[in-house]
Amino acid sequence: MPRVCHRCHAELPGDGRTAAERYGVYGSAADDEEHALFCPRCGAPQLVLPDYMRSETAGSAASTTGAVPPPRPQLVDWRVALGCVAPVAGLTAALAVAGLVAPVASFLNTLCVLGGSGIVLALYRTRRPLARIDGRVGLRVGLLTGFLMVVGMGLALSLTGLIERFGVHGMASFDAELAQQFALMQAQMMDRLQAQEQGREMQQRVIGFLSSPEVRAGLGLFYLAVMAGFVMTLTTAAGGFAGLLQTRRRLPGRGK
Protein backbone atom coordinates (compact mmCIF):
# COMPACT_ATOMS: atom_id res chain seq x y z
CA MET A 1 0.00 0.00 0.00
CA PRO A 2 1.55 3.35 -0.98
CA ARG A 3 2.17 5.87 1.74
CA VAL A 4 0.66 9.38 1.59
CA CYS A 5 1.98 12.59 3.15
CA HIS A 6 -0.21 13.78 6.02
CA ARG A 7 0.19 17.45 5.01
CA CYS A 8 0.02 17.69 1.21
CA HIS A 9 -1.43 14.17 0.60
CA ALA A 10 1.22 13.46 -2.00
CA GLU A 11 2.31 9.86 -2.58
CA LEU A 12 5.58 9.06 -0.80
CA PRO A 13 8.35 6.84 -2.21
CA GLY A 14 8.11 3.16 -1.22
CA ASP A 15 5.38 0.57 -1.09
CA GLY A 16 4.76 0.59 2.67
CA ARG A 17 6.65 -2.64 3.43
CA THR A 18 8.94 -2.87 6.43
CA ALA A 19 12.72 -3.12 6.16
CA ALA A 20 12.67 -6.79 7.21
CA GLU A 21 10.14 -7.64 4.50
CA ARG A 22 12.08 -5.83 1.78
CA TYR A 23 15.74 -6.49 2.65
CA GLY A 24 15.62 -9.43 5.01
CA VAL A 25 17.02 -9.60 8.51
CA TYR A 26 20.53 -8.53 7.46
CA GLY A 27 19.47 -5.87 4.97
CA SER A 28 19.75 -2.12 5.47
CA ALA A 29 17.49 0.65 4.18
CA ALA A 30 19.27 3.66 5.65
CA ASP A 31 20.29 5.08 2.29
CA ASP A 32 17.17 4.07 0.37
CA GLU A 33 14.84 6.77 -0.92
CA GLU A 34 11.89 4.49 -0.30
CA HIS A 35 12.23 5.09 3.45
CA ALA A 36 12.42 8.87 3.28
CA LEU A 37 11.56 10.50 6.59
CA PHE A 38 10.57 13.73 4.86
CA CYS A 39 8.10 14.38 2.06
CA PRO A 40 9.98 15.16 -1.19
CA ARG A 41 7.19 17.58 -2.20
CA CYS A 42 6.51 19.74 0.90
CA GLY A 43 9.31 18.62 3.25
CA ALA A 44 6.98 17.65 6.08
CA PRO A 45 8.40 15.08 8.53
CA GLN A 46 6.65 11.72 8.29
CA LEU A 47 5.52 9.56 11.18
CA VAL A 48 6.72 5.99 10.91
CA LEU A 49 5.32 3.28 13.16
CA PRO A 50 7.93 0.80 14.44
CA ASP A 51 7.64 -2.86 13.47
CA TYR A 52 6.78 -4.11 16.97
CA MET A 53 3.97 -1.58 17.31
CA ARG A 54 2.58 -2.56 13.91
CA SER A 55 2.08 -6.14 15.06
CA GLU A 56 0.33 -5.00 18.27
CA THR A 57 -1.93 -2.65 16.35
CA ALA A 58 -2.87 -5.34 13.85
CA GLY A 59 -3.63 -7.81 16.68
CA SER A 60 -5.85 -5.35 18.55
CA ALA A 61 -7.70 -4.41 15.36
CA ALA A 62 -8.35 -8.06 14.58
CA SER A 63 -9.77 -8.72 18.05
CA THR A 64 -12.51 -6.08 17.73
CA THR A 65 -15.94 -6.87 16.33
CA GLY A 66 -16.28 -3.62 14.43
CA ALA A 67 -19.64 -2.82 16.01
CA VAL A 68 -20.35 0.66 17.30
CA PRO A 69 -20.22 0.74 21.13
CA PRO A 70 -23.54 1.45 22.86
CA PRO A 71 -24.16 5.01 24.08
CA ARG A 72 -23.30 5.84 27.66
CA PRO A 73 -26.30 5.73 29.98
CA GLN A 74 -27.57 9.13 31.08
CA LEU A 75 -26.87 10.14 34.64
CA VAL A 76 -30.30 11.80 34.89
CA ASP A 77 -33.51 10.90 33.08
CA TRP A 78 -34.29 14.46 32.05
CA ARG A 79 -37.79 13.71 30.80
CA VAL A 80 -38.80 12.37 34.20
CA ALA A 81 -36.88 15.16 35.95
CA LEU A 82 -38.76 17.82 33.96
CA GLY A 83 -42.04 16.18 34.93
CA CYS A 84 -41.01 16.42 38.58
CA VAL A 85 -39.76 20.00 38.39
CA ALA A 86 -42.76 21.43 36.52
CA PRO A 87 -45.32 21.27 39.38
CA VAL A 88 -42.82 22.61 41.91
CA ALA A 89 -41.89 25.52 39.62
CA GLY A 90 -45.57 26.22 38.95
CA LEU A 91 -46.36 26.30 42.66
CA THR A 92 -43.43 28.65 43.28
CA ALA A 93 -44.65 31.02 40.54
CA ALA A 94 -48.18 31.01 41.96
CA LEU A 95 -46.89 31.77 45.46
CA ALA A 96 -44.73 34.59 44.08
CA VAL A 97 -47.79 36.24 42.55
CA ALA A 98 -49.88 35.66 45.67
CA GLY A 99 -47.08 37.13 47.78
CA LEU A 100 -47.77 40.54 46.23
CA VAL A 101 -51.02 40.58 48.20
CA ALA A 102 -50.54 38.20 51.15
CA PRO A 103 -47.26 38.16 53.13
CA VAL A 104 -47.93 34.54 54.14
CA ALA A 105 -47.71 33.46 50.49
CA SER A 106 -44.38 35.25 50.19
CA PHE A 107 -43.08 33.29 53.19
CA LEU A 108 -44.32 30.03 51.65
CA ASN A 109 -42.63 31.01 48.40
CA THR A 110 -39.32 31.34 50.24
CA LEU A 111 -39.81 27.90 51.81
CA CYS A 112 -40.62 26.44 48.41
CA VAL A 113 -37.43 27.87 46.94
CA LEU A 114 -35.36 26.49 49.81
CA GLY A 115 -36.88 23.01 49.73
CA GLY A 116 -37.84 22.74 46.08
CA SER A 117 -34.78 20.73 45.05
CA GLY A 118 -35.38 18.18 47.82
CA ILE A 119 -39.03 17.83 46.80
CA VAL A 120 -38.04 17.30 43.17
CA LEU A 121 -35.48 14.64 44.10
CA ALA A 122 -38.07 12.86 46.25
CA LEU A 123 -40.52 12.84 43.34
CA TYR A 124 -37.78 11.68 40.99
CA ARG A 125 -36.87 8.83 43.29
CA THR A 126 -40.52 7.81 43.54
CA ARG A 127 -40.81 7.57 39.76
CA ARG A 128 -37.37 6.01 39.26
CA PRO A 129 -36.69 3.88 42.37
CA LEU A 130 -33.59 2.24 40.88
CA ALA A 131 -32.07 5.42 39.46
CA ARG A 132 -28.72 6.62 40.73
CA ILE A 133 -29.04 9.57 43.13
CA ASP A 134 -25.97 11.23 44.61
CA GLY A 135 -24.43 14.65 44.95
CA ARG A 136 -23.80 15.08 41.21
CA VAL A 137 -27.38 14.18 40.33
CA GLY A 138 -28.60 16.51 43.07
CA LEU A 139 -26.57 19.42 41.71
CA ARG A 140 -27.89 18.96 38.19
CA VAL A 141 -31.49 18.54 39.28
CA GLY A 142 -31.13 21.53 41.63
CA LEU A 143 -29.80 23.69 38.81
CA LEU A 144 -32.70 22.67 36.58
CA THR A 145 -35.13 23.37 39.42
CA GLY A 146 -33.72 26.85 40.00
CA PHE A 147 -33.76 27.69 36.30
CA LEU A 148 -37.40 26.69 35.85
CA MET A 149 -38.33 28.49 39.07
CA VAL A 150 -36.75 31.70 37.81
CA VAL A 151 -38.45 31.36 34.42
CA GLY A 152 -41.82 30.59 35.99
CA MET A 153 -41.69 33.43 38.50
CA GLY A 154 -40.45 35.87 35.86
CA LEU A 155 -43.27 35.03 33.45
CA ALA A 156 -45.91 35.06 36.19
CA LEU A 157 -44.80 38.39 37.63
CA SER A 158 -44.45 39.95 34.17
CA LEU A 159 -47.95 38.87 33.19
CA THR A 160 -49.31 40.13 36.50
CA GLY A 161 -47.57 43.49 35.99
CA LEU A 162 -49.04 43.86 32.50
CA ILE A 163 -52.54 43.13 33.77
CA GLU A 164 -52.14 45.51 36.70
CA ARG A 165 -50.77 48.37 34.60
CA PHE A 166 -52.85 48.17 31.44
CA GLY A 167 -55.85 46.17 32.63
CA VAL A 168 -56.91 47.46 36.03
CA HIS A 169 -54.48 50.41 36.28
CA GLY A 170 -53.38 49.49 39.76
CA MET A 171 -49.64 50.25 39.63
CA ALA A 172 -49.81 53.70 41.25
CA SER A 173 -48.44 52.54 44.60
CA PHE A 174 -45.62 50.59 42.91
CA ASP A 175 -44.65 53.60 40.78
CA ALA A 176 -44.67 55.88 43.83
CA GLU A 177 -42.43 53.51 45.77
CA LEU A 178 -40.07 53.13 42.82
CA ALA A 179 -39.87 56.91 42.37
CA GLN A 180 -39.10 57.30 46.06
CA GLN A 181 -36.24 54.83 45.81
CA PHE A 182 -34.75 56.61 42.80
CA ALA A 183 -35.09 59.97 44.55
CA LEU A 184 -33.22 58.59 47.52
CA MET A 185 -30.48 57.24 45.25
CA GLN A 186 -30.18 60.63 43.52
CA ALA A 187 -29.94 62.42 46.86
CA GLN A 188 -27.14 60.09 47.96
CA MET A 189 -25.32 60.68 44.67
CA MET A 190 -25.68 64.46 45.09
CA ASP A 191 -24.18 64.27 48.56
CA ARG A 192 -21.19 62.34 47.19
CA LEU A 193 -20.66 64.83 44.37
CA GLN A 194 -20.84 67.77 46.75
CA ALA A 195 -18.37 66.05 49.07
CA GLN A 196 -16.01 65.65 46.11
CA GLU A 197 -16.51 69.38 45.26
CA GLN A 198 -17.76 68.66 41.74
CA GLY A 199 -19.11 71.50 39.64
CA ARG A 200 -22.78 72.29 39.10
CA GLU A 201 -22.61 71.14 35.49
CA MET A 202 -21.18 67.76 36.46
CA GLN A 203 -23.89 67.30 39.09
CA GLN A 204 -26.63 68.00 36.57
CA ARG A 205 -25.11 65.54 34.10
CA VAL A 206 -24.97 62.77 36.69
CA ILE A 207 -28.54 63.42 37.88
CA GLY A 208 -29.79 63.49 34.30
CA PHE A 209 -27.99 60.24 33.57
CA LEU A 210 -29.55 58.54 36.61
CA SER A 211 -33.00 59.87 35.67
CA SER A 212 -32.91 58.46 32.13
CA PRO A 213 -35.23 55.52 31.31
CA GLU A 214 -32.28 53.46 30.02
CA VAL A 215 -30.49 53.59 33.36
CA ARG A 216 -33.64 52.76 35.28
CA ALA A 217 -34.36 49.78 33.03
CA GLY A 218 -30.74 48.63 33.30
CA LEU A 219 -30.81 48.84 37.09
CA GLY A 220 -34.05 46.86 37.17
CA LEU A 221 -32.63 44.15 34.91
CA PHE A 222 -29.45 44.01 36.97
CA TYR A 223 -31.46 43.55 40.14
CA LEU A 224 -33.53 40.77 38.55
CA ALA A 225 -30.37 39.04 37.26
CA VAL A 226 -28.80 39.14 40.73
CA MET A 227 -31.95 37.68 42.28
CA ALA A 228 -32.13 34.96 39.61
CA GLY A 229 -28.50 34.01 40.16
CA PHE A 230 -29.08 33.88 43.91
CA VAL A 231 -32.11 31.59 43.51
CA MET A 232 -30.28 29.24 41.12
CA THR A 233 -27.23 29.09 43.37
CA LEU A 234 -29.43 28.34 46.37
CA THR A 235 -31.41 25.59 44.63
CA THR A 236 -28.24 24.01 43.19
CA ALA A 237 -26.59 23.85 46.61
CA ALA A 238 -29.79 22.52 48.19
CA GLY A 239 -30.07 19.89 45.45
CA GLY A 240 -26.50 18.72 46.00
CA PHE A 241 -27.09 18.45 49.73
CA ALA A 242 -30.36 16.55 49.22
CA GLY A 243 -28.61 14.21 46.78
CA LEU A 244 -25.92 13.45 49.34
CA LEU A 245 -28.59 12.68 51.94
CA GLN A 246 -30.35 10.28 49.60
CA THR A 247 -27.02 8.62 48.80
CA ARG A 248 -26.49 7.92 52.48
CA ARG A 249 -29.97 6.44 52.74
CA ARG A 250 -29.15 3.92 50.03
CA LEU A 251 -25.96 2.72 51.65
CA PRO A 252 -26.10 -0.89 52.98
CA GLY A 253 -27.29 -1.13 56.56
CA ARG A 254 -29.04 2.25 56.58
CA GLY A 255 -32.28 1.28 54.96
CA LYS A 256 -33.87 2.28 51.72
Secondary structure in CASP SS format (residue, H / E / C, confidence):
PFRMAT SS
TARGET T0000
AUTHOR 0000-0000-0000
METHOD secondary structure of the structure
MODEL  1
M C 1.00
P C 1.00
R C 1.00
V E 1.00
C C 1.00
H C 1.00
R C 1.00
C C 1.00
H C 1.00
A C 1.00
E E 1.00
L C 1.00
P C 1.00
G C 1.00
D C 1.00
G C 1.00
R C 1.00
T C 1.00
A H 1.00
A H 1.00
E H 1.00
R H 1.00
Y H 1.00
G C 1.00
V C 1.00
Y C 1.00
G C 1.00
S C 1.00
A C 1.00
A C 1.00
D C 1.00
D C 1.00
E H 1.00
E H 1.00
H H 1.00
A C 1.00
L C 1.00
F E 1.00
C C 1.00
P C 1.00
R C 1.00
C C 1.00
G C 1.00
A C 1.00
P E 1.00
Q C 1.00
L C 1.00
V C 1.00
L C 1.00
P C 1.00
D H 1.00
Y H 1.00
M H 1.00
R H 1.00
S H 1.00
E H 1.00
T H 1.00
A H 1.00
G H 1.00
S H 1.00
A H 1.00
A H 1.00
S H 1.00
T C 1.00
T C 1.00
G C 1.00
A C 1.00
V C 1.00
P C 1.00
P C 1.00
P C 1.00
R C 1.00
P C 1.00
Q C 1.00
L C 1.00
V C 1.00
D C 1.00
W H 1.00
R H 1.00
V H 1.00
A H 1.00
L H 1.00
G H 1.00
C H 1.00
V H 1.00
A H 1.00
P H 1.00
V H 1.00
A H 1.00
G H 1.00
L H 1.00
T H 1.00
A H 1.00
A H 1.00
L H 1.00
A H 1.00
V H 1.00
A H 1.00
G C 1.00
L C 1.00
V C 1.00
A C 1.00
P H 1.00
V H 1.00
A H 1.00
S H 1.00
F H 1.00
L H 1.00
N H 1.00
T H 1.00
L H 1.00
C H 1.00
V H 1.00
L H 1.00
G H 1.00
G H 1.00
S H 1.00
G H 1.00
I H 1.00
V H 1.00
L H 1.00
A H 1.00
L H 1.00
Y H 1.00
R H 1.00
T H 1.00
R H 1.00
R C 1.00
P C 1.00
L C 1.00
A C 1.00
R C 1.00
I C 1.00
D C 1.00
G H 1.00
R H 1.00
V H 1.00
G H 1.00
L H 1.00
R H 1.00
V H 1.00
G H 1.00
L H 1.00
L H 1.00
T H 1.00
G H 1.00
F H 1.00
L H 1.00
M H 1.00
V H 1.00
V H 1.00
G H 1.00
M H 1.00
G H 1.00
L H 1.00
A H 1.00
L H 1.00
S H 1.00
L H 1.00
T H 1.00
G H 1.00
L H 1.00
I H 1.00
E H 1.00
R H 1.00
F H 1.00
G H 1.00
V C 1.00
H C 1.00
G C 1.00
M C 1.00
A H 1.00
S H 1.00
F H 1.00
D H 1.00
A H 1.00
E H 1.00
L H 1.00
A H 1.00
Q H 1.00
Q H 1.00
F H 1.00
A H 1.00
L H 1.00
M H 1.00
Q H 1.00
A H 1.00
Q H 1.00
M H 1.00
M H 1.00
D H 1.00
R H 1.00
L H 1.00
Q H 1.00
A H 1.00
Q C 1.00
E C 1.00
Q C 1.00
G C 1.00
R H 1.00
E H 1.00
M H 1.00
Q H 1.00
Q H 1.00
R H 1.00
V H 1.00
I H 1.00
G H 1.00
F H 1.00
L H 1.00
S H 1.00
S C 1.00
P H 1.00
E H 1.00
V H 1.00
R H 1.00
A H 1.00
G H 1.00
L H 1.00
G H 1.00
L H 1.00
F H 1.00
Y H 1.00
L H 1.00
A H 1.00
V H 1.00
M H 1.00
A H 1.00
G H 1.00
F H 1.00
V H 1.00
M H 1.00
T H 1.00
L H 1.00
T H 1.00
T H 1.00
A H 1.00
A H 1.00
G H 1.00
G H 1.00
F H 1.00
A H 1.00
G H 1.00
L H 1.00
L H 1.00
Q H 1.00
T H 1.00
R H 1.00
R H 1.00
R C 1.00
L C 1.00
P C 1.00
G C 1.00
R C 1.00
G C 1.00
K C 1.00
END
